[in-house]
Amino acid sequence: MRRRILRATVLAVACAVLLFALPLGFAALRLYQQDEEQEAQSLGERVALSLPERITGTGDPIELPPAESGTDIAVYGPDARRILGTGPDAGDAPVQDAEAGRVVTRQIGDSLVAAVPVGGSEQVRAVVRVASPASQPLQRAALTWAGMLALAAVAVGVGALLAVRSSRRLARPLEELAGVARDMEGGDLTARAESSGLPEPDEVGQALARAAARIDELLRRERAFSADASHQLRTALTGVRLELEMSLAAGPGVDPRAATRAALAQLERMETTLDDLLALARDVPDRAPLDLAALFPGAEEDWHGPLAAQGRRLEIRVDDELPQALGSQRAARQILDVLLSNAATHGRGTVTVHAKETAGVVAVDVEDEGDGIPETRTGGVFERRGGESARRGGGVAGSHGIGLALARSLAEAEGGRLFVSRPRPRPRFTWLLAAPVEGQEPSQLP
């Protein structure tokens, strides 16, 4: 790129110089020719004014003024014969034309000849002929052309220097962008190009940074999908296994159809969970109105049986005239499922889900009658932890830390919040749902 900019700039400067230099050089040559003609005419007029009334027969010699080297001055009589000075014996064409009473300038061979009549146009007493080398204007023009060529070389040199500097300034941000693109191709999505001060490359760099951030977010969500899916499916797989093992342990007289139906229900739930998590990992947050009337009955249908098998109750209370809430039905289903799973696995007694209004937004409280979260684990209950660290970490026993972390990330992605409103006893998790912006319809929200 730098070479192309340098070649283009030098070519542009050279073309500009030629466009100005050619007519200017021709004008300089023509100007020197006219100057030489005027000088010859002026010399001839001075000689004509210095001649006496009678050129011949006076007895006194007539002296002609001194002239430059190579310039000849001659005086011709009415018969076109040379009387004095240096020149051809017989008058040539310019002398003959000047006998008509007008000044004549013409190039004859290698000489520039100016013929000036002496006397009026009615009676020409003599003709003064001045001849100078015709090469003098060309020599003067050649010196001017040499100076112009030197200035042109300086102009092209300055243009080349400016082109080198400009090419470096223009190429550097593009080279940095290319390097950033190579780094991103290698997997470093945090690579960023520094500001160059040029609007266009900076806009490209900002667009590349936004694209990298978007790709990084998508990759992060895709990578988290496997961990999230593993945690969310753990309970369902455990339930399927227990149902099948109990069916086998009951003996040959027990009808296995009930266990098979329960296992199929769990498998269907697993399939729904996979579809939800995969869609949430790939799609942008949904800001459509959330159907709470369909959310809580589904949760009751999914968790009434597992809790009843533990001798526990599930109580769901929904206050009247709740404000409108926004969010994805998939995300809301997964958040509520995580909270109920956490209460079923680590809590005791009745699990209560209470949807109410708090400060103009919908708040969903999920609590149980257990001892609560130990003081040492209160601050890190939403942290993602691996299986081994979870087994040693205390707190919510047996938790891998992925489910609650997933629930919080989904809630924040949907514009809401998830936090522990009461750690112990009777632990309570509060989920605040997003509300519409005042003056905007849900479809107008970003």
N, C-alpha and C positions, 0 to 999 in steps of 0.2 A: 504493500500500500504506500509506503514511504517513497519508493522509487516512482510509482505512478504519479503521486502528487508532485514530486520534484520534476519529472518530465513534463507534466501538464503545465506547471507554473513557468518553467523555462521556455517552453514552446509558446505560451501566451505572451510572455515578455518579449520574446524574439519577434513574434508577429506584430505586436504593438510597435516595437522599434522600427521594423521594416515599413509598416504603414505610415509612420511619420517621417522616417529617414529618406525614403525614395522621393516623394514629392519635395521635401525640404532640400535635398541635394540637387535636384533639378532646378529648383527655384534659385538656389545659391549660384549655380553655374550661369543661369540666365541673368541674374543680377550682376555678376562680375562682367559678363559680356556687355551689358548695357552701360555699366560703369566705364569700361574700357572705350566704348564708342563715344560716350559723352566726353571723356578725357581727351580723345583724339580730336573731336569737334571743337572742344574748348581751346586746345592748342592751336588748331587751324584758325580759329576766329581771332586769337591774340596776334598771330602772325599777320593776318589780313589787316587788322587795325594798325599794326606798326609799319605797314608799307606806305611809301610816299605816293603822291598823286601820279608822278611819273616814275615808272619802275626802270625804264631803260633811257639811256641818253643823258643821265644826270651827271655823269662823271664821278660821282661819289659811290663807293661800293656799299651795297646793302647787306647788313649783317642780320642773319636769322638768329632767333633766340636759341639757347642751348636746349637739347632734348636728351631724354634718357637713352641709355645704350640700346641699340637695336631699333630706334625710332628714326625714320628718315623724314625730312621736311623739304619740299620742293615748291617752287613758284612757276606757274605756267602762264604764258601770254595768251592773247585772244586766239592765236592760231594753234593753241594746244602744244606749243613747243616749250620745253623746259628753259627757263631764263636763269634760274639760280637754284642752289640746293642740291639735294641728293634724291635721285629717282630716275625713272625711265625718261629717255629723251623726248619721246612723244607721249602725250597724255593718254592714259588708258580710259576705260569706260567711265569710271567715277568722275574723272576730270571733264570728260565730254558732257556728262549729264549735268555737272555743276555749272557749265557755261550757260545753262538755261536759267540760272539765278537761284538755285536752291541747293541746300546742303545735302550731300550724298554720303552715305556710309555703306560700305560693302566689303565683303571678304573676298580677296583675290589671292588664290593659292594659299600660302602660309601666312599671308599678311592681312591685317585689318586696315582698310584704306578709308580715310575721311577726306572728302573734297569740299572746300569752302570757297564760294565765289567772293571776289573783291569788287565792290561796287553794287549798284542797284540791279534790280531784275531787268531793267530796260537796257542797261549798258554794263556788261561785265568786263572790267579792265584786266583781270587776271584771276587765276584759280590757285589756291593754296592746297597742296596735297600733303597729307600726313599719313605715314604708313608705320604701323607697329606690329610686332609678332602676334599672330592670332592665338598662339599657345599660352599667352599670359593669363587670360581668364581661366583656362583649363588648369593651369598650374595653381592658381589661387583657389580654385574650386577643389583641387586635389588635396590641398592642405586643410581646407574646411572639412572635406569628407573624412580625412584621417582623424581630425578632432572628433567628428561625429561618431566614427567607428570606435574611438577610444571611450567616448561617453556611452555608446551602446554596450560595449563590453562591460563597463562598470554597472550599467543598469541590469544587464543579464546576470552579472555576478551578485548584485544586491538581491535580485529576484530569486536566484538560486539559494542564497543564504536564508532569505525569508521563507522560501519553500521548505528548506530543511527544518527550520524551526517550527513552521506550521505543521509539517508532516509529523514531526515528533509529538507535537501537542495533540494532533488529531488522532494519531495512531496509538498513542499510549493508552487512552481509555478503552479503545477497541481491543487492544492486546490484553488489557486487564480483564475485559469482559470475556474474551476467549479463554483466558486462564481460569476465570471463575466457572465458566461453562465446563471446562475440562475437570475441575475439582468436583463439580456437581455430578458429572458423568461418573467419576470415581467413587461417588457415594457421600461426599461431604456437602450436605445441603445447607450448611451454615456459612459457606463461603459467600462473601459479599465484595463488590467492587467499591473502591473509594470514590468520592465525588471528584469529578474532573473540572467542574466549572463550566462545562459545555452542556447545554440543555438536552440535546438529542441523545448523546451517550448516557447521560445521567438518567433520562427517562427509560432507556433500554435497561440500564442497571436496576432501576427500581422495579420495572416490570419483571425482570428476571428474579429479583429478590422476592417479589410477591408470589411468583410461580413456585419458587423453591420452598417458600414457607407453606404454600398450599400443598405441595407434594409431600413435604415433611409431615404435615399434619395428617394427610391421608395415609402415609406409610405408618405413622405412629398408631393411628386408629386400626389399621389393618393388622399391625403386629400385636396390638393389645387384644385383637379379636380372639386369638387362640386362648389366651389366658382367661379372658372374660367368659368365653364359651365353656371352657373347662370348669370354671367355678359354678356357672349357672346350671350346667348339666349334672354337676356332682350329686345334688340332692335327688334329681330325677333318676339317675342311674342307680343310686343307692336304693331308692324306692322300688325300682323294677327288680333289682336283685333280691331284695327282701321278700317281695311278693312271690317270686319264683321259688326261692329257697323255702319259704313257709309252705308253699304248695307241695313241694317235694317231701318236706319233713312231716306233713300231715298224714301221709300214708296213702295206700292205693284206693281207699274208700272215699276219699275226698274228691269232689268235682273240681278239676283244675280250671274250669271256665271262668270262675270269678277272678282268679289270679291272672289269667290270660287277659281278661278285659281290663283289669287294673294296669297290667303291664302295657297294654296297647294305649291306654289313656296317658300313661306316663310318657310313652314314646311320642305320641302326638304332641304332648306339651314340649318335649325336647325339640321336636321339629319346629314348632312355633318359636321357641327361644332362639334356635339357630337362625331362622329367617329374620327375626327382629334384630339380633345382634349384627348380622351381616349387613342388613339395610342401614342400621345406625352407623356402622363403621364406614360406609361409603357415601351416604347422603348428607346433605347440609341440614342443619337444624330446621325443624318444621315449626312455623309460628301460626298454625291454624288453631281454631278454637278446640279445646280439649273436651271430649265427651265424658264427663265424670259419671254419668248415669250408666254407661257401659263398662267403666273401669272397675268399680267396686264389686258389682255382681260377679264379674269374671274372676276377681281375686278370691271372693268367697267360695266360688265353685272349685277353684284350684286347691285351696288350703283348708277347707273345712274338714275333708277326709283325713289328711295327714295329721292335723292337730287332734281330731277326735280319736285317732288311733293311739295317741299319747294320753288320752283322758283329759284333753284340754279343750277350751271353747274359743271360738273366734267371734268377736263382737265388732260389727261395723256400724258406725253412727255417722250420718250425713246430715248436717244442719240444712234448714230450708233457706231458699233465696241466697245461695252462694254467688259471689261475683264471678264474672267470666274469667276463665283461665285459658292460657295458650300453651301449646306444646304438642309434641308427637305422641300419638296413642301408643306406639311401640315403646318409646322411651319411658312413658309413664307406667306402662305395664311392667317393664323390667325393673324400674326403681321400686315400685310397690312390691314386686316379687322378691327382690333382694331384702327389703326390710322385713317382710313376713318370714322369709327363709331364715334370716338372722334371729328373729324372735323365736321361731320354732326350734332352731338348733341350740341356741345358747340361753334361752329364757325359760321361765316356768309360768304355770298358771294360765289364766285367760290372756289372750292377745287381743288388744283393743285397737281399732283403726277409727280415728275420729277426724272427719273433714269439717272444717269450720272456717269462719272469716277472721282474719287477723290483719288489722291496719289496711283494709281494703283489698287484700289478696286472699287467695285460698291457701290454707295451711292444713296439711295432713299429718296428724300425730299417730305414730305407731309405738305402742308400749306393751310391756308384759309385766308379770308379777315377780320377776326374778330379782336376784341380789344386785344386779347392775354391773357396770363396767368398773374394774379395779382402778384405783387412783393412778397407778403407774401406767395404765393404758389409755387414759381418757384423751390425752392429746394426740395419740397416734392411731386411733381406731379407724381412720379413713386412709391410712397409708397402705400401699401395695407391698405385700411381703410374700416371699417364697414359702413353699411348704415346710421346709426344715426349720426356717426361722420362726414360722408361725407356731410350730409345735413347741418351740422353746420360749416363745415370746410372752407367754402368759396372757392375761386379759381375757379376751373372748376366746375361750378354749377351742382349739381345733380350727379356728378361722384362718384362712389364708390371706386375709386382708384385701382380696381382689374384689369381692362382691360389693362391700361398702365403698371401696374406691371407685368402682364402676358406677355405682348409684350416684355418688357425688358428681363425678365427671359428666354423667348424662344430665343430671339436674342443672348443672351450671351451663352445659351446652345449650339447654333449652331455655336459658334465661332465669332459672330459679336458684334455690339454695337448699342444701341439706346439711343439718347439723344436729348435734346431741343437745337437746334442750334440758334433759335431766339424766345425768349419768347413773345415779343410784339413790335410793333403791327404786324399784319399778322403773327401769331405764326407758327413756322416751326419745325417739328420733323424730324430728320435725322437718317436714318437706314443704317449702314455700314454692308455689307455682308462679310462673310468669303471668303478668297481667297486661292487657292491651295498653298502648300508649294513648294518652288523652288526645282526642281530636283525630285519631287514625283508626281506620278499619283494620282488622287483622290481615286482610289480603294486601294492605299497603305497607306492612311492616317488613323490614329487611330480613 
